[in-house]
Amino acid sequence: MSEFDEIRPYEEGEMKQAFEELLADRQFNVIMKGFAPWMPKAVRNGLLRLAFKGVKTPFDFQKRFMKPVVKHIIRKHTDGCTFDDRSLSPLTSHPSPRYTFISNHRDIVLDSAFLDVKLIEAHYPTTVEIGIGDNLLIYPWIKRLVRMNKAFTVRRGLTPKEMLRSSQLMSQYIHYAVTQKHENIWIAQREGRAKDSDDRTQESVLKMLAMGGDLRELNIVPLTISYEYDPCDYLKAQEMQQKRDNPGFKKSRQDDLDNMKTGIFGYKGRVHYHCGTPINQWFDELKDLSRQEFFSELARRMDTEIHRGYTIFPANRVAAGVECTEEERAAFNAYVDGQLAKIQLDNPDIPFLRQCITTMYANPYRNHQAAL
């Protein structure tokens, strides 16, 4: 276990110390003060310690602290988060295997958090460990909090040699987590989010997973996440113009924080999850392919499963220019106008930005139709 210390989540015996260090963090206390500015720090931390009593594992922490927070976000910032029971029931009715969920990526924080809540509600015996990029672990309190919440670290911005070592270590850890710790894993199908929602599995992700052992033992399940509205759509469009106008543009740490905050507290409409077919059934069919052909075909089939699982909302049909009502068209155009008004650029190219946002909503529809 010690070989994974630099990336793994906290273990049972480490939770209490991590919690005390969190409460002692100045920046964390500033954040908590914002929720109850009238409450003295000593009282607030005392109540948190009382609530923490009996929490021994990251799974305990999720059920005690994160589940109510995420359910509050669902109530306040969505029109409901649902899981296709027909796709989930084969997994929950046979919970002995653990699964590696590979999904399209909509929100940095909530993609896996919503999945955790749905697994708990379905009485699955555990949730998921998640891979999160260290570029988002901007402050020590964030890193500490996500490690308490079953997150392992994905290192970014490495040299090719460092990337190889990091990928090998992460792959070995994922295999260890599934086969020895009996945990589920959630990981995005690509590094970062697809800005235009044209969700495609990077073969490099699958190759990374194969470094640590037989892919079959990971029980990989393609998972589709559908958001009716992406609260970060205008930020993505804004970044597209910035990169168009300045090819060397890179987001700042503050940009990453703004994306996290907007994604959590922005309006998402309806959210739906759908499990595709576990990929182990394909391996015998692909056994005669070369290594490169194998990963290419595996990624293609996973994309088809993910695209087939989309929930298509009126906004997707309007954006794709297919049959819809006048009311649906007017509602989507009004929504896009509202999002465009939030963009903060000195020289906003409105036609370009509008096309960027429209494309984000059209691509899921187009990919869904192609998959069908």
N, C-alpha and C positions, 0 to 999 in steps of 0.2 A: 504493500500500500504506500510506503514512504516514497517510492519512485514517482508517484503522482502528486506529491505535496504542492508543487508549484501551480497546479491547475485545478485540483479537485475541490468539491464542496466541503464544508465542514462535516466532521463526523460527530457521533453522539457525545463523546467526552469533551468536545470543544465548544459546544453551543453556549454554555453559561458564560465562559470567559469572553466569547465573541459578543454576546449580548451586553455585557458590562462595558466592553470597549466601545460599543456602539453608543451607549448612553453617555459615555464620557467624551464623545466627539463633539467639538464645538459646532461644526457645520450641521451635523445631524440635529443638534438641539435648536439651531436656528430654524430648520425645516419644521420640526415638531411644534415650535412656538407659534408658527403660522396657523396651525390647526386650532390652537387654544391659547390665544395671546393673553388672555386674562388669568391663566393658570400659572402659578409659580413653578419654576423648573423642578424643585425638590418634590412637589406634589405630583407633577406630571410623571417624572421618572419613577416615583414610588408606585403610581398606578400601573405603569408599564411593567415594573418588576412583579407586581401582584399578578398581572395578567400572564406573565411569563412562567409563573410557578407551574411545575409539572411538565414543561416543555423540555424534552430531552434530545429530540432528533429534528433534523430539518423538516421531515414530514409532519411532526407535531407542530412545528412553527408555522408551516403552511396552513394547517387546519385551524390553528388558534388565531393567527394574525392575518395571513394573506387571503384566506377564503372569504372572510367578511368584507375585506377591503375590495376584492375583485367583484364580489356580488353587488356591492354598493356602486361600483363603476358600471356594471351591467345595467343596474336599475336606472342610474342617473344619466348615463352617456350613450346608451344604445336603446333600440326598440326591441330588445330581447336577443339572447345568445342561445342558439339551439344546436343540438348534435343529431345527425341522422341516426335514429335508433337502429335502423335496419343495417347500417354499416358498422355500428359500434357493437351490437349485440354478439356477433361471433367472437369478438375479443373479450368482452366482459363475461361471457358464458363459459369461457375456457381461460381463466386468468393465470394459469400456471406459467405459460411462457411470458417473457417480458418482450416488449416491442421497441423498435427504433422508429419513431414517427419522423418522416422527412416531408416537409410541407413547403408550399409557397409561403412567402413572407410578406405580411402586411404591416405589422406593428412590432417595434423593437421589444417592448415589454409585454404586451397583452396576448400575443399569439400563443405563447406557452401557458400564460396565466389562465386564460379562458379554458384551455385544454385541461389544466389541472382541476379546475372547479367541476368541469363536466365529468371527468373520471371519478372524482370523489362522489358526485351526485349519482353516478351509475354504480356505486359501491365497489369500484375497482380497488384492489388492496393497496395500491400505491399510485403516485402521480408520475411526473417525468423529471429527470435531470435535464438541464438545458445548457446548450453551448452559447456563450455570450462573448462578443468581441471585447478585448481589453481596451479598445479605443473608447468604449462607453463607460469604463470604470474610472471616471475622471477623478473622483475623490475617494479617499480611504473608506469613508462610510458607505459609499455605493458598493464598493467591492466586498466589504464585510457583509452588507445586507443581502446581496445576491448569493454569496456563498452560504449564508444561512438558509436561503431559499432554493437550495439544490441546484445551483449553477456551477458549471465548470468553465474555465477560461479558455477562449480561443484567441491566440496571440496574432496580432496584426502588424503590418509594416516591417516584416523581417527580410533579411537577405535570403537568397535561394537556399544556402546551406542551413541557415537557422529554420527556414520554413520546412525543410525536409525533416529535421529533428522534431520540430513542433508537431508536424502532422503525424509522425510515427507515434509520438507520445500520446497525442489525443486519441488516435485510433486504438492504441493499446488500452487506454483508459476506458473508452466506450465499450470495448469488448469485455473488459473486466467488470464494468458496472452492470452490464446486462447479464453476464453468465455467473458472476461470483456474488455481486451485491444484490442481484435480482431486482434491478431498477429498470424502469423505462427510460428512454432517451428521446428528447425532441431536438431536432437540428433543422436549420433551413436548407432548402435545396440549392442555395447559392450563397456566396459571400455578399452580404448586404441585400437590400430590397431591390426588386426590379422596378425602376422608377416609372416605367410605362406599363406596368402590370402584365407584361408579356412574360409569364412565368416559365422559366426553363431550368431544368436540372443541370448543374455543372457536373460534367464527368469527373472533374477533379475531386468533388465531394465524395463520389462513390469510390474513387481510387483511394482516397484517404481512408475511408472506412475499411477497405480491403487490406490495408497495411497491417492491421492488428490481428488478423485471423480470417477464418472462413465467414463470408458474408451471410451464409445461411443462419449462423447462430445469433445474428442480430435481429432476425424476424422483422425485416424492414417493411413498414406500411406507408404507402403514399397517402398523404393527408391534405385535403383541400380546405382552405380557409377563405370564406367569402364575406366581404364587407359591403354593405349597401353603399356606404359613403366612407371614403378615406379622409379623415380629418387633416392628414398631412399632404393632401394632393397639391395644394397651392405652394407648400414649401418645396415639394419635389419639382414642380413646374418652375419655381423661382430658381432653383439650383440648375435646372436644365438651361435656362437663359444665361445664368452666370458662367456656366461651362462653355456655352456656345460663344459668348462674347470674350471669354478669357479661358482658353484651353488649359491653362495651368491652375485654374481655381480649385481650391480645396476647402472643405467645410472646416469651421473652427470648432473647438470644444463647446463653445456656447451654442453653435448651430445644432450640435448633437443633442444638447440638453433641451433646446427649444423643440426639436423633433420628438423627444421622449415625452415632454410635457404636453405638447399638442396631441400626440397620439393617445395619451391616457385620458385627457380631459376633454377632447374634442368629440363632437357628435358623430356616431358611426352608423346610425340607422340600425337595420337588422344585420346580425352576424350569424353565420352558419358554418358548421364543421361537418366534414364527410370523410370517412375512411375509405380508401380504395382497397383493391385486392392485395394482400400480402405478396411480396414479390418472389418468395421461395418457390412458388409453383412454376416459375419461368426458367429456373436454372437448368433443368434437364434439356429444355428446348434449345438453350444457348450454349451447351457444353462444347460444341464443335467449332465455335467461333474463335478467332484470334483474340488476344487480350484486348486490343484496341476496339475491335468489332463488338466484343462482349459489352464493354462499358458504354459504347455508343448506343447499342440497341437497348441496353438496360435503362439508360437515361431517356431514350425516346419513349419506351413503354411507360415509364414513371410519369412522364409529361402527359401522356394520353390519359392515364388514370386520374391525375390531378385535374386536368382540364375537363374531363367528363364529370367530375364531382362538383364543379362550380354551381352555385345557386345564381340564376340570372334574375336580376332586379330590373325594374323599369328604366333606371338610369343607364344600364348597360345596353338595352335595346335602343334607347334614344341616341346614345353616343354612337352606336354602330349604324344608325340611319335605317333601321328596319321598322316594321309596323309597330306603331304605338299611338296612344290617344293624344289629342291636343293638350289635355290636362297634364299628362306625363311629360310631354315636350316642354311645356311652359314651366313646370316645376323644376326640371333639370336645368333649363337655361337660367332660371332665377338662382338656382343653387350655384352654378358656375360663376355667375355675376358676383354673387356674394363672396365666393372664394377668391376671385380675382381682386376684389377690393381690399383683401388682406395682404396682398403682396407688397413688399417694401423694397422697391428698386428705384434708383434715380431715373432710369429710362425704361420703364416696363414696355415690352413689345406685346401689347394685348392680343393681337391675332395669334402670335406664336404661343403665348401662354395659354390661351383658350384651346388651341389645338392640342397642346401637351395634356391638359386636364381631360379633354374629350377622349384622347387616345387611351388614357389610363382606364376609362370606363368601357371603351369599345373592345379592347383586346380580350378581356375575359369572355365576352360574348363570341367573338370570332374564334377563339381557341376552343371554346365549348362546342360550337357547331362543327369545327373540324374534327374534334375527338369523337363526336357522335357519328 
